[in-house]
Amino acid sequence: MPTPPEVVITRHPTGNVIAEGGDELATTLLKRAGFVIETTPRSFWYRLPWDMGEARENQMASHAARMLTAVGYRVDLSPDLHVGPLTTPSDPRGTRVHGHQILRLTDELNGAETYETAAGLTDHVLDPNDGVLVRLSEFFEAAAEQAKASGADAGWDLSYDFAEAAATLTSLGEDLHDAADQLRALDQSTKPSWQARVASYYATAPVAQRTGTAAVTPEAPAAAPTSTSRPNRTR
């Protein structure tokens, strides 16, 4: 009897692309590939965000399968999901691989279901040491040096443009240095703790009246009987 695959990626009859199986590392890789978790009281699985279109879903599913296979997992990818490298209409051959990595990150952010998840993805861009912005700034600094090395006036002019782009990216990273933490704080501001919810409930819940006990309400003072004259009796 063949050993079952560790991760199965299929298109469900409902149209959703789902992944099942694996372990904690596989889960991390699936999330990195753009999958989000779905849970029930007895099970959990992963799916791609809805409304992405089949072509995009197939690309992301194939990308996830390649990531899992590269680290040694056995992956059963449905044949209808298998495609080559990630492409876009402007890059049908998939040669702009670094730009596609950012595109995948954007897809993951679009599919994030919590602010904590969104903040973690934002850290990939804004991390001051290894984020996308700081690496792009270093890239433009290197480009400025390359242009300057030509010794030509046009090269010097171009180096200034590259240096200005690097400075802009550095400034942008500084302006957004705590943006990921602000995203995380949105989770806390929209989801009060259970203690706060209980306190709010008891503060607003109506007071229950005990069964069988008549409600006691303040009564107005009893009115004094009106004095009337008795009729005279005669014998």
C-alpha positions in Angstrom: 0.0 0.0 0.0 1.6 3.4 -1.0 2.4 5.9 1.7 -0.1 8.7 1.6 1.2 12.1 0.6 2.1 14.5 3.4 0.3 17.5 1.8 -2.6 17.4 -0.6 -3.6 20.4 -2.6 -6.8 20.2 -4.6 -9.7 22.3 -6.0 -12.8 21.5 -4.0 -16.1 21.0 -5.9 -17.2 24.4 -4.5 -14.3 25.9 -6.4 -12.1 26.6 -3.4 -8.4 25.6 -3.6 -7.6 23.8 -0.4 -4.6 22.2 1.2 -4.6 19.5 3.9 -1.9 17.5 5.8 1.6 18.4 6.7 3.0 19.7 10.0 4.0 23.0 11.5 6.6 23.8 8.9 4.3 22.9 6.1 1.7 25.2 7.7 4.3 28.0 7.7 5.1 27.4 4.1 1.5 27.3 3.0 0.8 30.6 4.8 3.8 32.1 3.1 2.4 30.9 -0.3 -0.8 32.8 0.4 -3.1 30.2 2.0 -5.3 31.1 5.0 -6.6 28.8 7.7 -10.1 27.5 8.0 -11.2 25.7 11.2 -14.1 23.7 12.6 -14.5 22.3 16.1 -13.0 19.0 14.9 -10.6 19.8 12.0 -8.7 22.5 10.1 -7.4 23.0 6.6 -6.0 25.8 4.4 -7.5 27.5 1.4 -6.6 30.3 -1.0 -8.4 33.6 -0.7 -11.7 33.8 -2.6 -12.4 35.7 -5.8 -8.8 35.6 -7.2 -9.7 33.8 -10.4 -8.7 30.3 -11.4 -5.5 31.3 -13.2 -4.1 33.1 -10.2 -5.2 30.3 -7.9 -3.4 27.7 -10.0 -0.2 29.8 -10.0 -0.3 30.1 -6.2 -1.1 26.5 -5.6 1.8 25.4 -7.9 4.1 27.8 -6.1 3.1 26.3 -2.8 3.8 22.8 -4.1 7.2 23.8 -5.3 8.1 25.3 -1.9 7.0 22.2 -0.1 8.7 19.9 -2.4 12.0 21.8 -2.2 12.2 21.1 1.5 11.4 17.4 1.2 7.6 17.1 1.5 5.6 14.7 -0.6 3.0 16.8 -2.3 -0.1 15.6 -4.2 -1.0 18.6 -6.4 -4.1 18.1 -8.6 -3.1 18.1 -12.3 -5.7 20.9 -13.0 -3.7 23.2 -10.6 -0.3 22.6 -12.0 1.3 25.6 -13.9 4.8 26.9 -14.4 6.3 29.9 -12.7 4.2 32.8 -11.6 3.4 35.1 -14.5 1.4 38.3 -15.1 0.0 39.8 -18.3 2.9 42.1 -18.5 5.5 39.3 -17.8 4.0 36.2 -19.4 7.3 34.3 -19.1 7.7 34.9 -15.4 11.2 36.5 -15.7 10.6 39.3 -13.1 10.8 36.9 -10.2 11.7 39.4 -7.6 8.7 41.6 -8.4 6.5 38.4 -8.3 7.7 37.8 -4.8 6.3 41.2 -3.8 3.1 40.3 -5.7 2.8 37.1 -3.6 3.3 39.1 -0.5 0.5 41.5 -1.6 -1.8 38.5 -2.2 -1.1 37.2 1.3 -1.9 40.7 2.7 -5.2 40.8 0.8 -6.1 37.4 2.2 -5.1 38.3 5.8 -8.0 37.6 8.2 -6.5 39.3 11.3 -4.6 42.5 11.9 -1.8 40.4 13.5 -1.4 38.5 10.3 -1.4 41.7 8.3 1.2 43.2 10.7 3.5 40.2 10.2 3.3 40.6 6.5 4.0 44.3 6.8 7.1 43.6 8.8 8.6 41.9 5.7 8.5 45.3 4.0 9.2 47.7 6.9 11.7 45.8 9.0 14.5 48.3 9.5 17.3 45.7 9.0 16.0 43.2 6.4 12.8 44.7 5.1 12.0 45.4 1.4 12.3 49.1 1.8 15.8 49.1 3.4 17.0 46.6 0.8 15.6 48.7 -2.0 17.3 51.7 -0.5 20.6 49.8 -0.6 19.9 48.8 -4.2 19.5 52.4 -5.3 22.7 53.4 -3.4 24.6 50.7 -5.3 23.0 51.9 -8.6 24.2 55.4 -7.8 27.7 54.2 -7.4 27.6 52.3 -10.6 26.3 55.3 -12.5 28.9 57.5 -10.9 31.8 55.1 -11.8 31.2 56.0 -15.5 32.8 59.3 -15.0 30.5 60.9 -17.5 28.3 63.9 -16.7 25.2 61.9 -17.6 26.4 59.2 -15.1 26.8 61.8 -12.4 23.3 63.1 -13.1 21.8 59.6 -12.9 23.7 58.9 -9.7 22.0 61.9 -8.1 18.6 60.5 -9.1 19.4 57.1 -7.7 20.7 58.6 -4.5 17.6 60.7 -4.1 15.4 57.5 -4.6 17.5 55.8 -1.9 17.0 58.7 0.5 13.2 58.8 -0.2 12.9 55.1 0.7 15.0 55.5 3.8 12.7 58.4 4.9 9.6 56.4 4.1 10.9 53.5 6.3 11.5 55.9 9.1 8.0 57.4 8.8 6.4 54.0 8.9 8.7 52.4 11.5 5.9 51.6 13.9 3.1 51.0 11.3 3.2 47.2 11.9 2.7 47.7 15.7 -0.2 50.1 14.9 -1.8 47.3 12.8 -1.5 44.9 15.7 -3.1 47.4 18.0 -6.1 47.5 15.8 -6.9 43.9 16.8 -6.9 44.9 20.5 -9.0 48.0 19.9 -11.7 46.1 18.0 -11.8 43.0 20.2 -12.2 43.9 23.9 -11.0 41.3 26.5 -13.5 38.8 27.9 -13.4 40.6 31.2 -14.4 43.8 29.6 -17.2 42.0 27.7 -18.5 40.5 30.9 -18.4 43.8 32.7 -20.3 45.4 29.8 -22.9 42.7 29.9 -23.7 43.1 33.6 -23.7 46.9 33.3 -26.3 46.8 30.6 -28.4 43.7 31.3 -31.9 44.2 32.7 -32.4 43.3 36.4 -34.2 39.9 36.6 -37.2 39.7 38.8 -37.5 36.7 41.1 -40.3 34.3 40.2 -43.2 34.4 42.6 -42.3 37.7 44.2 -44.6 40.5 43.5 -43.0 43.6 42.4 -43.0 46.3 45.0 -43.5 49.8 43.9 -43.7 52.9 46.0 -47.3 53.8 46.6 -48.8 57.2 46.9 -50.2 58.1 50.3 -53.8 56.9 50.7 -56.2 59.7 50.2 -58.3 60.6 53.2 -62.0 59.6 52.8 -64.2 62.5 51.9 -66.5 63.6 54.7 -70.1 63.6 53.8 -73.1 64.7 55.9 -75.4 61.9 57.0 -79.1 62.4 56.2 -81.3 63.3 59.2 -83.4 60.4 60.3 -86.9 60.8 61.7 -88.9 58.4 63.7 
